[in-house]
Amino acid sequence: MLSKSIVSEVLSKCLITGGDFAEIFEDDSVNNAISLIDGKVEDAIGGRSYGIGIRIFKGIKSVYAYTNNNSLSSLLDTAYKAALALGEVKEDKSILLNEKSISTIHPIIYYPKDIDYNKKIHILKTAYSSAKNFSEDISQVIASYSDKDQHVLIANSDGLYVKDRRIRTRLGVNVVASKGSENQTGFEGPGRYKGIEMFDDVDPAYHGREAARIAHTLLHAKNCPAGNMTVAIDNGFGGVIFHEACGHALEASSVAKGNSIFANKLGEQIASTKITAIDDGTIPNAWGSLNIDDEGTKTKKNILIENGILKGYMIDKLNGRRMNMKPTGSSRRQSYKYQPTSRMTNTYIENGNDSPEDIIKSISTGLYAKKLGGGSVNPVTGEFNFSVQEGYLVKNGVIQEAVRGASLIGKGNQVLMDIDMVGNNLELAQGMCGSSSGSIPTNVGQPMIRVKQMTVGGR
């Protein structure tokens, strides 16, 4: 990684046109991916990505540039050209750096480079066999394994100089069930901020069966009726509805510009009193966790909503300037190619006092959304549309037949107010979140919740 002397010289060059803050982000990442299709290894790919991002602030203006060349001359040239975008050349400023050491809260036992590919392939074959043998309906199984070993150096003109190493591992199982010309799919994708020891706790056979079970269930399900009804949304990936419909609207990237339904509402009730929502980047070895964010700020447990009251936002340095608020350890980016901004880490609705059994029993006629799929949301208005990957009708407090083709339609702020029961079975689920600073690993989560009235799209 870059030495302090080189970093100091480059940061000084960044400020020659009157900038008041400069930052360097060095990123050295090794990625591995293996895919198994119908029991055979289709791809085994490894690659390295390296580069340096340079960012400069002048008030609330910013400029960002990056390069793959870490020679001093290249870095100084990149810094000089970036600085010129903010004004005319003035005087050089000297930068003193203090190296900061961090203690990791994410112990790693096995690093990816030390693991033989055959061990990874064995995991994929276990997931494949479990899925393929679930039912004669299963026509295709695609199992994938990926890991990432990322070294970062973050330094800035405030004197910060800090290094971190991040290890992540993920399994993906995509299953197709077929009947005649009809196909249905199921997916499972567990991941952790761990090495291959992740599979000491994560059973690939279970996730293979679960993906196959979903595909098989959907193949034999009937079409979901449409209408306004009570909806129970299960734990785990059910939390994607909060992540998308509300979480993005609590990121400073939206709030600072007034492009959020929750802008200027700190201290106000924006949700049911049963709702406490948290973004916590400090959960040990969790998929979305970090020791420090991508600006070098320590991650923390940020309470976003407490008993329905808006308590805080997720804030990065630049938008913190715009809002006159301190960063919250929430700045993230996919790689050196992206300028960082406020993003989620592990975002979830906290446990409530209701049991999942009581939530189902309370529904006379409605929908039980066991697993959600993809969706879209407008953070300015909060309007969303989510597909239900696996759903069941509920009648007189009893789960009935499986249905497919359901979607949940509404507005994030309204749904928050209409949640009238919150379960006690909190679970997190893994995903990748895409936004202006690229695709990053995030956890979503919640216990089972009940929304007293929602619009359900169907066929």
C-alpha positions as CSV (number, residue, x, y, z in Angstrom):
1,M,0.0,0.0,0.0
2,L,1.1,3.6,-0.5
3,S,3.6,5.1,2.0
4,K,2.7,8.0,4.3
5,S,5.3,10.2,2.5
6,I,3.7,9.6,-1.0
7,V,0.2,10.0,0.4
8,S,1.1,13.3,2.1
9,E,2.6,14.7,-1.1
10,V,-0.4,13.8,-3.2
11,L,-2.9,15.2,-0.6
12,S,-0.9,18.4,-0.6
13,K,-1.2,18.6,-4.4
14,C,-5.0,18.1,-4.1
15,L,-5.4,21.4,-2.2
16,I,-3.4,23.8,-4.5
17,T,-6.6,25.4,-5.7
18,G,-8.2,26.2,-2.4
19,G,-9.8,22.9,-1.5
20,D,-10.4,22.4,2.2
21,F,-10.4,18.6,2.3
22,A,-8.7,15.8,0.3
23,E,-8.9,12.0,0.5
24,I,-7.2,9.0,-1.0
25,F,-8.8,5.6,-1.2
26,E,-6.4,2.8,-2.3
27,D,-8.2,-0.5,-3.1
28,D,-6.5,-3.8,-3.8
29,S,-9.0,-6.6,-4.2
30,V,-8.8,-10.3,-5.2
31,N,-12.1,-11.9,-6.3
32,N,-12.8,-15.6,-6.9
33,A,-16.0,-17.2,-8.3
34,I,-17.0,-20.7,-9.2
35,S,-20.2,-21.8,-10.8
36,L,-21.6,-25.3,-11.0
37,I,-24.4,-26.0,-13.5
38,D,-26.2,-29.3,-13.5
39,G,-23.4,-30.9,-11.4
40,K,-20.5,-29.7,-13.6
41,V,-18.1,-26.8,-13.0
42,E,-19.0,-24.3,-15.6
43,D,-16.6,-21.4,-14.6
44,A,-13.8,-20.9,-12.1
45,I,-12.6,-17.4,-12.3
46,G,-10.1,-15.4,-10.2
47,G,-9.1,-11.8,-10.7
48,R,-7.4,-8.8,-9.1
49,S,-8.6,-5.2,-9.1
50,Y,-6.3,-2.4,-8.1
51,G,-6.6,1.4,-8.1
52,I,-6.6,4.7,-6.2
53,G,-9.4,7.1,-5.9
54,I,-8.7,10.8,-5.1
55,R,-11.5,13.1,-3.8
56,I,-11.4,16.8,-3.1
57,F,-13.9,19.1,-1.3
58,K,-14.3,22.8,-1.5
59,G,-17.2,23.7,0.7
60,I,-20.0,21.5,-0.6
61,K,-18.5,21.0,-4.0
62,S,-16.5,17.9,-4.7
63,V,-14.5,16.4,-7.5
64,Y,-13.4,12.7,-7.9
65,A,-10.8,11.0,-10.0
66,Y,-9.1,7.6,-10.0
67,T,-6.1,5.9,-11.6
68,N,-4.6,2.4,-11.7
69,N,-1.1,3.8,-11.8
70,N,0.4,4.2,-8.3
71,S,3.6,5.9,-9.4
72,L,4.1,9.2,-7.7
73,S,4.2,11.1,-11.0
74,S,0.8,9.6,-12.0
75,L,-0.8,10.3,-8.6
76,L,0.4,13.9,-8.6
77,D,-0.8,14.4,-12.1
78,T,-4.3,12.9,-11.2
79,A,-4.5,15.1,-8.1
80,Y,-3.4,18.2,-10.0
81,K,-6.1,17.7,-12.7
82,A,-8.8,17.0,-10.1
83,A,-7.8,20.1,-8.2
84,L,-8.0,22.4,-11.3
85,A,-11.7,21.5,-11.6
86,L,-12.2,23.5,-8.3
87,G,-10.3,26.7,-9.2
88,E,-7.0,28.4,-9.9
89,V,-3.6,27.3,-8.5
90,K,-2.7,29.0,-5.2
91,E,-0.2,27.6,-2.7
92,D,0.8,24.1,-1.6
93,K,-0.3,23.0,1.9
94,S,1.7,20.5,3.9
95,I,-0.2,17.5,5.3
96,L,0.9,15.7,8.4
97,L,-0.4,12.1,8.7
98,N,-0.9,10.0,11.9
99,E,-1.2,6.3,11.2
100,K,-4.2,4.9,13.0
101,S,-4.5,1.2,13.8
102,I,-7.9,-0.5,14.1
103,S,-8.8,-3.7,15.9
104,T,-11.0,-5.9,13.8
105,I,-14.4,-7.1,15.2
106,H,-14.6,-9.7,12.4
107,P,-12.2,-12.6,13.2
108,I,-11.1,-14.6,10.1
109,I,-10.0,-18.2,10.4
110,Y,-9.3,-19.1,6.8
111,Y,-8.3,-16.6,4.2
112,P,-9.5,-17.3,0.6
113,K,-5.9,-17.6,-0.9
114,D,-5.2,-20.5,1.5
115,I,-8.2,-22.6,0.5
116,D,-8.0,-25.3,-2.2
117,Y,-10.6,-25.0,-5.0
118,N,-11.7,-28.6,-4.4
119,K,-13.1,-27.6,-1.0
120,K,-15.1,-24.9,-2.6
121,I,-16.4,-27.2,-5.3
122,H,-17.4,-29.8,-2.6
123,I,-19.6,-27.1,-1.0
124,L,-21.3,-26.4,-4.4
125,K,-21.8,-30.1,-5.0
126,T,-23.5,-30.6,-1.6
127,A,-25.9,-27.7,-2.4
128,Y,-26.5,-29.1,-5.9
129,S,-27.3,-32.6,-4.8
130,S,-29.7,-31.5,-2.1
131,A,-31.6,-29.3,-4.5
132,K,-31.6,-31.7,-7.4
133,N,-32.9,-34.6,-5.3
134,F,-35.7,-32.6,-3.7
135,S,-38.3,-33.4,-6.5
136,E,-38.6,-34.8,-10.0
137,D,-39.8,-31.3,-10.9
138,I,-36.3,-29.8,-10.5
139,S,-35.0,-29.3,-14.0
140,Q,-31.9,-27.2,-13.4
141,V,-29.6,-26.2,-10.5
142,I,-27.0,-23.5,-10.6
143,A,-24.8,-23.2,-7.6
144,S,-22.2,-20.5,-7.2
145,Y,-19.5,-19.7,-4.7
146,S,-17.7,-16.4,-4.4
147,D,-15.2,-14.8,-2.1
148,K,-13.4,-11.5,-1.9
149,D,-10.2,-10.4,-0.1
150,Q,-10.0,-6.6,-0.1
151,H,-7.1,-4.4,1.3
152,V,-7.9,-0.7,1.6
153,L,-5.9,2.3,2.6
154,I,-7.8,5.5,3.5
155,A,-6.0,8.7,4.1
156,N,-7.1,12.4,4.2
157,S,-6.0,15.9,4.8
158,D,-7.3,15.8,8.4
159,G,-4.3,13.6,9.1
160,L,-6.0,10.2,8.9
161,Y,-4.0,7.2,7.6
162,V,-5.6,3.9,8.2
163,K,-5.6,0.4,6.6
164,D,-8.2,-2.4,6.7
165,R,-8.6,-5.9,5.3
166,R,-12.1,-7.2,4.4
167,I,-13.0,-10.9,3.7
168,R,-16.4,-11.9,2.4
169,T,-17.8,-15.3,1.3
170,R,-21.1,-16.1,-0.3
171,L,-23.0,-19.1,-1.6
172,G,-25.8,-18.8,-4.2
173,V,-28.3,-21.5,-5.2
174,N,-30.7,-20.9,-8.1
175,V,-33.1,-23.7,-8.8
176,V,-35.6,-24.1,-11.7
177,A,-38.7,-26.4,-11.4
178,S,-40.5,-27.3,-14.6
179,K,-43.8,-28.8,-15.7
180,G,-44.4,-28.9,-19.4
181,S,-43.6,-25.4,-20.8
182,E,-43.9,-23.7,-17.4
183,N,-40.9,-22.9,-15.2
184,Q,-40.6,-21.4,-11.7
185,T,-37.5,-20.5,-9.8
186,G,-36.2,-20.4,-6.2
187,F,-33.1,-18.8,-4.8
188,E,-31.0,-18.8,-1.6
189,G,-27.9,-16.7,-1.1
190,P,-26.3,-16.8,2.4
191,G,-23.2,-14.8,2.9
192,R,-20.9,-13.6,5.7
193,Y,-18.0,-11.4,6.5
194,K,-15.9,-14.6,7.0
195,G,-13.7,-17.0,5.2
196,I,-14.8,-20.6,4.3
197,E,-15.4,-21.2,8.0
198,M,-18.8,-19.6,7.2
199,F,-19.9,-23.1,6.4
200,D,-19.4,-24.3,9.9
201,D,-22.7,-22.5,10.6
202,V,-24.2,-22.3,7.1
203,D,-25.4,-25.7,5.8
204,P,-25.2,-25.7,1.9
205,A,-27.5,-28.8,1.8
206,Y,-30.2,-26.8,3.7
207,H,-30.0,-23.9,1.3
208,G,-30.1,-26.2,-1.7
209,R,-33.3,-27.8,-0.4
210,E,-34.8,-24.5,0.5
211,A,-34.3,-23.0,-3.0
212,A,-35.7,-26.2,-4.5
213,R,-38.7,-26.1,-2.2
214,I,-39.6,-22.6,-3.2
215,A,-39.4,-23.4,-6.9
216,H,-41.4,-26.6,-6.4
217,T,-44.0,-24.7,-4.4
218,L,-44.5,-22.0,-7.0
219,L,-44.8,-24.5,-9.8
220,H,-47.9,-26.0,-8.1
221,A,-49.3,-22.7,-6.8
222,K,-52.4,-20.9,-8.1
223,N,-52.5,-17.2,-9.1
224,C,-52.9,-14.7,-6.3
225,P,-56.1,-12.7,-6.2
226,A,-55.8,-8.9,-6.2
227,G,-57.2,-6.4,-3.7
228,N,-56.7,-4.5,-0.5
229,M,-56.0,-6.9,2.4
230,T,-54.1,-7.6,5.6
231,V,-50.6,-8.8,4.9
232,A,-48.1,-10.6,7.1
233,I,-44.5,-10.3,5.8
234,D,-42.1,-12.9,7.2
235,N,-38.7,-12.3,8.7
236,G,-35.3,-12.4,7.0
237,F,-35.5,-11.2,3.4
238,G,-39.0,-9.7,4.2
239,G,-36.8,-6.8,5.5
240,V,-36.1,-5.8,1.9
241,I,-39.3,-3.8,2.0
242,F,-38.0,-1.6,4.7
243,H,-34.6,-1.4,3.1
244,E,-36.0,-0.3,-0.3
245,A,-39.1,1.6,0.6
246,C,-37.7,3.4,3.7
247,G,-34.0,2.8,4.2
248,H,-32.9,4.6,1.0
249,A,-35.0,7.6,2.0
250,L,-33.1,7.8,5.3
251,E,-29.7,8.0,3.5
252,A,-28.2,11.5,3.5
253,S,-27.6,11.3,-0.2
254,S,-31.4,11.7,-0.5
255,V,-32.1,13.7,2.6
256,A,-29.5,16.4,2.1
257,K,-31.0,17.4,-1.3
258,G,-34.5,17.3,-0.1
259,N,-35.2,14.2,-2.3
260,S,-36.7,12.2,0.6
261,I,-40.1,11.9,2.2
262,F,-38.3,11.9,5.5
263,A,-36.3,15.1,5.1
264,N,-36.5,17.6,7.9
265,K,-38.6,15.2,10.1
266,L,-36.1,14.4,12.9
267,G,-38.1,14.0,16.2
268,E,-41.4,13.4,14.4
269,Q,-43.4,10.3,14.4
270,I,-43.0,8.6,11.0
271,A,-43.9,5.0,11.9
272,S,-46.1,3.0,14.2
273,T,-45.0,3.1,17.8
274,K,-44.2,-0.6,17.5
275,I,-41.4,0.1,15.0
276,T,-37.7,0.5,16.0
277,A,-35.4,0.4,13.0
278,I,-31.6,0.2,13.1
279,D,-28.6,0.2,10.8
280,D,-25.7,-1.5,12.5
281,G,-22.3,-1.9,10.8
282,T,-20.7,-3.4,13.9
283,I,-22.4,-6.9,14.0
284,P,-19.5,-9.3,14.1
285,N,-18.9,-11.2,10.9
286,A,-22.2,-10.0,9.4
287,W,-22.4,-9.7,5.6
288,G,-22.9,-5.9,5.6
289,S,-20.5,-5.1,8.5
290,L,-17.3,-3.1,8.3
291,N,-14.6,-2.1,10.9
292,I,-14.5,1.4,9.2
293,D,-16.5,2.8,6.4
294,D,-15.0,3.8,3.1
295,E,-14.1,7.3,4.5
296,G,-12.2,5.8,7.4
297,T,-14.9,6.5,10.0
298,K,-15.7,3.8,12.5
299,T,-19.0,2.1,11.9
300,K,-21.6,2.2,14.7
301,K,-25.1,1.1,15.6
302,N,-27.3,3.9,14.3
303,I,-30.9,4.1,15.6
304,L,-32.9,5.4,12.7
305,I,-36.4,5.1,14.2
306,E,-37.3,4.5,17.8
307,N,-40.8,3.6,18.8
308,G,-42.0,5.3,15.7
309,I,-40.0,8.5,16.1
310,L,-37.4,9.5,13.5
311,K,-34.1,9.6,15.4
312,G,-31.4,9.8,12.8
313,Y,-30.1,9.4,9.2
314,M,-27.2,7.6,7.6
315,I,-24.6,10.2,6.9
316,D,-21.4,10.5,4.9
317,K,-18.9,13.4,5.0
318,L,-20.0,15.4,2.0
319,N,-23.7,15.2,2.8
320,G,-22.9,15.8,6.4
321,R,-21.5,19.2,5.4
322,R,-24.7,20.0,3.5
323,M,-26.8,19.0,6.5
324,N,-24.4,20.4,9.2
325,M,-24.4,16.9,10.8
326,K,-21.6,14.5,11.7
327,P,-20.9,11.4,9.7
328,T,-22.3,8.1,11.1
329,G,-19.9,5.6,9.6
330,S,-22.3,5.0,6.7
331,S,-20.1,6.0,3.7
332,R,-19.6,3.1,1.2
333,R,-18.6,2.3,-2.3
334,Q,-18.1,-0.7,-4.5
335,S,-14.5,0.0,-5.4
336,Y,-12.0,2.8,-6.0
337,K,-13.9,3.6,-9.3
338,Y,-16.8,5.0,-7.3
339,Q,-17.1,8.2,-5.1
340,P,-18.5,7.1,-1.7
341,T,-21.8,8.2,-0.4
342,S,-24.2,7.3,2.4
343,R,-25.3,3.7,2.2
344,M,-26.8,1.0,4.5
345,T,-24.9,-1.8,6.2
346,N,-27.1,-4.2,8.2
347,T,-30.5,-2.6,8.3
348,Y,-33.4,-4.2,10.2
349,I,-36.6,-3.7,12.2
350,E,-36.0,-4.7,15.8
351,N,-37.9,-7.5,17.6
352,G,-41.4,-6.8,18.9
353,N,-43.6,-8.5,21.4
354,D,-45.9,-10.5,19.1
355,S,-45.5,-14.1,18.2
356,P,-45.6,-15.1,14.5
357,E,-48.4,-17.6,15.4
358,D,-50.5,-14.8,16.9
359,I,-49.9,-12.6,13.8
360,I,-51.2,-15.3,11.5
361,K,-54.2,-16.1,13.8
362,S,-55.2,-12.4,13.8
363,I,-55.8,-12.4,10.0
364,S,-59.3,-13.2,8.9
365,T,-58.6,-12.8,5.2
366,G,-55.2,-11.8,3.8
367,L,-51.8,-12.8,2.4
368,Y,-48.8,-14.3,4.1
369,A,-45.7,-13.1,2.2
370,K,-43.1,-15.7,3.2
371,K,-40.4,-14.5,0.9
372,L,-40.1,-11.3,-1.1
373,G,-38.4,-10.8,-4.5
374,G,-37.2,-7.7,-6.3
375,G,-38.9,-4.4,-6.5
376,S,-38.7,-0.7,-7.3
377,V,-39.1,2.4,-5.2
378,N,-39.1,6.2,-5.7
379,P,-37.3,7.7,-2.6
380,V,-38.8,11.1,-3.3
381,T,-42.4,9.9,-3.0
382,G,-41.9,6.6,-1.2
383,E,-44.0,4.7,-3.7
384,F,-42.9,1.1,-4.2
385,N,-43.8,-2.2,-5.9
386,F,-42.4,-5.5,-4.7
387,S,-42.9,-9.0,-6.0
388,V,-43.7,-11.8,-3.6
389,Q,-41.5,-14.7,-4.4
390,E,-43.4,-17.1,-2.1
391,G,-46.9,-16.3,-0.7
392,Y,-49.9,-18.0,0.8
393,L,-53.5,-17.0,1.4
394,V,-54.6,-16.8,5.0
395,K,-58.3,-17.4,5.9
396,N,-59.7,-17.4,9.5
397,G,-56.2,-17.3,11.0
398,V,-55.0,-20.4,9.1
399,I,-52.4,-20.5,6.3
400,Q,-54.0,-21.9,3.2
401,E,-52.8,-22.7,-0.4
402,A,-49.7,-21.2,-2.0
403,V,-50.1,-18.4,-4.5
404,R,-47.9,-16.9,-7.1
405,G,-47.8,-13.6,-9.1
406,A,-48.5,-11.5,-6.1
407,S,-47.0,-8.0,-5.6
408,L,-47.1,-5.5,-2.8
409,I,-47.9,-1.9,-3.8
410,G,-47.9,1.2,-1.6
411,K,-45.9,4.1,0.0
412,G,-43.2,3.6,2.5
413,N,-44.4,6.2,4.9
414,Q,-47.9,4.8,4.9
415,V,-46.7,1.2,5.4
416,L,-44.6,2.3,8.4
417,M,-47.7,3.7,10.0
418,D,-49.9,0.7,9.2
419,I,-47.7,-1.9,10.8
420,D,-49.8,-3.0,13.8
421,M,-48.0,-6.2,14.9
422,V,-44.3,-6.9,15.2
423,G,-43.0,-10.4,15.8
424,N,-40.2,-11.7,18.0
425,N,-38.3,-13.8,15.4
426,L,-35.8,-11.3,14.0
427,E,-33.6,-12.8,11.2
428,L,-31.2,-11.2,8.8
429,A,-30.8,-12.1,5.1
430,Q,-28.1,-11.2,2.6
431,G,-28.2,-9.2,-0.6
432,M,-26.4,-6.8,-2.9
433,C,-27.6,-3.2,-3.0
434,G,-27.1,-1.0,-6.0
435,S,-26.9,2.8,-5.9
436,S,-24.8,5.7,-7.1
437,S,-21.7,4.4,-5.4
438,G,-22.0,0.9,-6.9
439,S,-23.1,-2.5,-5.7
440,I,-22.3,-3.3,-2.1
441,P,-23.1,-6.2,0.3
442,T,-25.9,-5.4,2.7
443,N,-28.0,-7.3,5.2
444,V,-31.8,-6.7,5.4
445,G,-33.9,-8.1,8.2
446,Q,-36.9,-8.0,10.5
447,P,-39.2,-10.2,12.5
448,M,-42.5,-11.1,11.0
449,I,-44.7,-8.0,10.7
450,R,-48.4,-7.4,10.1
451,V,-49.5,-4.5,7.9
452,K,-53.2,-4.0,8.5
453,Q,-54.0,-2.9,5.0
454,M,-52.0,-3.1,1.8
455,T,-52.7,-3.2,-2.0
456,V,-51.9,-6.6,-3.3
457,G,-51.5,-7.0,-7.0
458,G,-52.4,-10.3,-8.6
459,R,-53.8,-12.0,-11.7
